[in-house]
Amino acid sequence: MRWYTAVPTTAAASGAAVLAYASLYERNRWTLRRFDVPVLAPGSAPLTVLHISDLHMTAGQRGKQEWVAGLAALEPDLVVNTGDNLAGHDAVPGTLRALGPLMDLPGAFVLASNDYYAPRPKNPFKYFWPDHKRVHGDELPWRDLRDWMTARGWLDLTNAAGELTVAGRRIVFAGVDDSHLKRDRYDAVAGPADPTADVRIGLAHSPEPRVLDRFAGDGYDLLLCGHTHGGQLRVPFYGALVTNCGIDRDRVRWLHRWAEPTPAHPAGTWLHVSAGLGTSPYAPARFACPPEATLLTLTARPASPTAEERNVSR
């Protein structure tokens, strides 16, 4: 075989191998991430928060359903779900099977586009044009999912605020509807977060900076988002090709500082973007970005130096 025919053959074989890995193996390689977030008052005992997002569940995904249900064994103090649970009209029972054991724990959630509308085939190159026209699928039975979660005691924070007492600590929340669809109504929850609470948490499905900045300005300590799938297809040593929202590529997944501490807000604002647990049925592949949930351990922040100590250090 001549070299100029071998090269295309080798490239085609390599591409096929990568596609097989991404679609048959990695998209089912469920992963648990762990991060510590220093947002509690100095001396506080830790709190654990299980963050799940972007299940994109279909009825037949029994492996995913069993893995998610098994996360209850972690016994987190709180569960937060940042939307995009459904990927089909028959997906609610499977989603409830996955979330059922977690519903025995305190929880909160917001909804998102793939709770409201069924996925549709689309040209994947559209994601490189942020202003591309969005075409929604048929409406999904999102009310059934919402009503079931609220009936089990989880807070619906879709353009709403609320609070829970968890492990003896008072947590105040605010959340918005899907800002990627421009359904967010931050004015409905605007105002300084309660400074007497033990921790202040904001929820938004899509990490749009215009929304994150408002949460940070109101004094929220931790923001939890999803939507990006971590890029879904990542290039080694480069990262995500696209974010599918306004967030920068460097913060398309995992834990990052969003706003620095100030005297009025000594914890600053941390942002956790979940890489999510699913994909669209029409793009069933992940590469260098396995599906994941995250166990966040909220820890005590360092004690602020006294005025005398600050003077000595100058």
Helices and strands as residue ranges (DSSP letters): H 3-20, I 21-25, G 26-28, E 31-40, E 47-52, H 62-70, G 71-74, E 78-81, H 92-99, G 100-104, E 107-109, H 113-116, G 124-128, H 142-151, E 155-156, E 160-166, E 169-176, G 179-181, G 186-188, E 199-204, H 209-217, E 222-225, G 229-231, E 234-235, E 239-240, G 249-251, E 254-259, E 269-273, E 292-300, H 307-313
